[in-house]
Amino acid sequence: MVHVKKNKTAIWVITPNGTKLAELLSRNLSESDVYISRKIAPAPIGHLSFQSLSETLNQKFKRYSGHIFIMSTGIVVRVIAPLIKNKIEDPAVVVVDDRANHAISLLSGHLGGANALTQKVANIIGADPVITTATDVNRVPAIDVLAKEMNLLIENPGAIKTVNMALLKSEKIFVHDPFGFLANCLPHIEPFTYGGTTKHLKKLGRVNEFEGLPGIFVDDIIVDLPPEVLVLRPASLMAGIGCNRNTAMEEMKALLADVFETHNLAPSSLTSLASIDVKSDESGLLSLAENLNLPLIFYNRQELNQVKEIKNPSIVVEKHVGVKSVCEASAILTARGGALIVPKQSTKNVTVAIARMNFLSSE
């Protein structure tokens, strides 16, 4: 698996004058690598070189959060075309001409940060920034930018264009946002509260008046929604886990998945795992956190015993470990006192509980 170097930028150069611009940019961009074509000259100490732009870029494209190409847009379009995936995954791409007249935001202007990088590059080299995203040039909010700022995961990026077009046209957008992430951020919204117990929004009755209209659904629950509705997942769910010694990671993962499916919770909203500190060397638990790419937090007995909102205390656990609860208490602690929305669920060797962060709390 390739990991992007967060906030690190690659600068690509194919001309002598471009090398001077790259030096200026690298001195002012704290995390950057300069790649210089071998056709110009050997790369100076501290810089990298390439023989083939397309071949080297194929290896490096996903390894950086942004790329600055000092060359023509035609060249850049041709070399990045086979590498483009979608606006969620693609890094920022900025193109600068050899004379530093223009800095152009070419790819991933919003989520990838190319628009912001373009402004930064333009300020450094004295170029005119060229940004063509409609929401920016019309000075209206862009939902993908807001989602990024609010740390909301975009589940269906294809709906972004529908919502942004509605913002550009000043059309009504219906919004389900019980956590208040988008409060006072968007004009012309129609609040919509999902209050049903079924998975199907269409059974709520009011949905007909919103059919075909753009919408935004900010929640960690799974419901069936029209394709026009942009689904944004908050980082709101914490899983507390208890287990017997030497329990396999597969059993823990299977129970966790079953809990999320049974309770219609979005796995992408799961933010962290938690347990008691005596399990800090439990290989299955450590492997689970690594497999899910989630932080694993441990609490001591005193911290766990301070939690009062336990629904399923265990006499056996208290006898052997010294706490009344592991999974429920650790989930609640990690959610900073949030609500326990799934009490203890168990298999032979594993217990899981889910708590939801209280984003509306003033504490």
Secondary structure as the mmCIF struct_conf table of DSSP 4:
data_model
#
loop_
_struct_conf.conf_type_id
_struct_conf.id
_struct_conf.beg_label_comp_id
_struct_conf.beg_label_asym_id
_struct_conf.beg_label_seq_id
_struct_conf.end_label_comp_id
_struct_conf.end_label_asym_id
_struct_conf.end_label_seq_id
STRN STRN1 LYS A 5 VAL A 13
BEND BEND1 THR A 15 THR A 15
HELX_RH_AL_P HELX_RH_AL_P1 PRO A 16 ASN A 28
BEND BEND2 LEU A 29 GLU A 31
STRN STRN2 SER A 32 SER A 37
TURN_TY1_P TURN_TY1_P1 ARG A 38 ILE A 40
HELX_LH_PP_P HELX_LH_PP_P1 PRO A 42 PRO A 44
TURN_TY1_P TURN_TY1_P2 ILE A 45 GLY A 46
STRN STRN3 LEU A 48 PHE A 50
BEND BEND3 GLN A 51 GLN A 51
HELX_RH_AL_P HELX_RH_AL_P2 LEU A 53 LYS A 60
HELX_RH_3T_P HELX_RH_3T_P1 PHE A 61 ARG A 63
STRN STRN4 TYR A 64 ILE A 70
BEND BEND4 MET A 71 MET A 71
HELX_RH_AL_P HELX_RH_AL_P3 THR A 73 ILE A 80
HELX_RH_3T_P HELX_RH_3T_P2 ALA A 81 LEU A 83
TURN_TY1_P TURN_TY1_P3 LYS A 87 GLU A 89
HELX_LH_PP_P HELX_LH_PP_P2 ASP A 90 PRO A 91
STRN STRN5 ALA A 92 VAL A 96
TURN_TY1_P TURN_TY1_P4 ASP A 98 ARG A 99
BEND BEND5 ALA A 100 ASN A 101
STRN STRN6 HIS A 102 LEU A 107
BEND BEND6 GLY A 109 HIS A 110
TURN_TY1_P TURN_TY1_P5 LEU A 111 GLY A 112
HELX_RH_AL_P HELX_RH_AL_P4 ALA A 114 ILE A 125
TURN_TY1_P TURN_TY1_P6 GLY A 126 GLY A 126
HELX_LH_PP_P HELX_LH_PP_P3 ALA A 127 ALA A 127
STRN STRN7 ASP A 128 VAL A 130
HELX_RH_AL_P HELX_RH_AL_P5 ALA A 134 VAL A 137
TURN_TY1_P TURN_TY1_P7 ASN A 138 ARG A 139
HELX_RH_AL_P HELX_RH_AL_P6 ILE A 143 GLU A 149
TURN_TY1_P TURN_TY1_P8 MET A 150 ASN A 151
STRN STRN8 LEU A 153 ILE A 154
BEND BEND7 GLU A 155 GLU A 155
HELX_RH_3T_P HELX_RH_3T_P3 PRO A 157 ALA A 159
HELX_RH_AL_P HELX_RH_AL_P7 ILE A 160 LEU A 168
TURN_TY1_P TURN_TY1_P9 LYS A 169 SER A 170
STRN STRN9 ILE A 173 HIS A 176
TURN_TY1_P TURN_TY1_P10 PRO A 178 PHE A 179
TURN_TY1_P TURN_TY1_P11 PHE A 181 CYS A 185
BEND BEND8 PRO A 187 HIS A 188
STRN STRN10 ILE A 189 PRO A 191
BEND BEND9 THR A 197 LYS A 199
STRN STRN11 HIS A 200 HIS A 200
HELX_RH_3T_P HELX_RH_3T_P4 LEU A 201 LEU A 204
BEND BEND10 GLY A 205 GLY A 205
HELX_RH_3T_P HELX_RH_3T_P5 ARG A 206 PHE A 210
TURN_TY1_P TURN_TY1_P12 GLU A 211 GLY A 212
BEND BEND11 LEU A 213 LEU A 213
STRN STRN12 GLY A 215 VAL A 218
BEND BEND12 ASP A 220 ASP A 220
STRN STRN13 ILE A 221 ILE A 221
STRN STRN14 ASP A 224 ASP A 224
TURN_TY1_P TURN_TY1_P13 PRO A 227 GLU A 228
STRN STRN15 VAL A 229 ARG A 233
BEND BEND13 ALA A 235 ALA A 235
STRN STRN16 LEU A 237 CYS A 243
TURN_TY1_P TURN_TY1_P14 ARG A 245 ASN A 246
HELX_RH_AL_P HELX_RH_AL_P8 MET A 249 THR A 262
TURN_TY1_P TURN_TY1_P15 HIS A 263 ASN A 264
STRN STRN17 LEU A 265 LEU A 265
HELX_RH_3T_P HELX_RH_3T_P6 PRO A 267 SER A 269
STRN STRN18 LEU A 270 ILE A 276
HELX_RH_3T_P HELX_RH_3T_P7 ASP A 277 LYS A 279
TURN_TY1_P TURN_TY1_P16 SER A 280 ASP A 281
HELX_RH_AL_P HELX_RH_AL_P9 SER A 283 LEU A 292
TURN_TY1_P TURN_TY1_P17 ASN A 293 ASN A 293
STRN STRN19 LEU A 296 TYR A 299
HELX_RH_AL_P HELX_RH_AL_P10 ARG A 301 ASN A 305
TURN_TY1_P TURN_TY1_P18 GLN A 306 GLN A 306
BEND BEND14 LYS A 311 ASN A 312
HELX_RH_AL_P HELX_RH_AL_P11 ILE A 315 VAL A 321
BEND BEND15 GLY A 322 GLY A 322
BEND BEND16 LYS A 324 LYS A 324
BEND BEND17 VAL A 326 VAL A 326
HELX_RH_AL_P HELX_RH_AL_P12 CYS A 327 THR A 334
TURN_TY1_P TURN_TY1_P19 ALA A 335 ARG A 336
BEND BEND18 GLY A 337 GLY A 337
STRN STRN20 ALA A 339 SER A 346
BEND BEND19 LYS A 348 ASN A 349
STRN STRN21 VAL A 350 ARG A 356
TURN_TY1_P TURN_TY1_P20 PHE A 359 LEU A 360
#
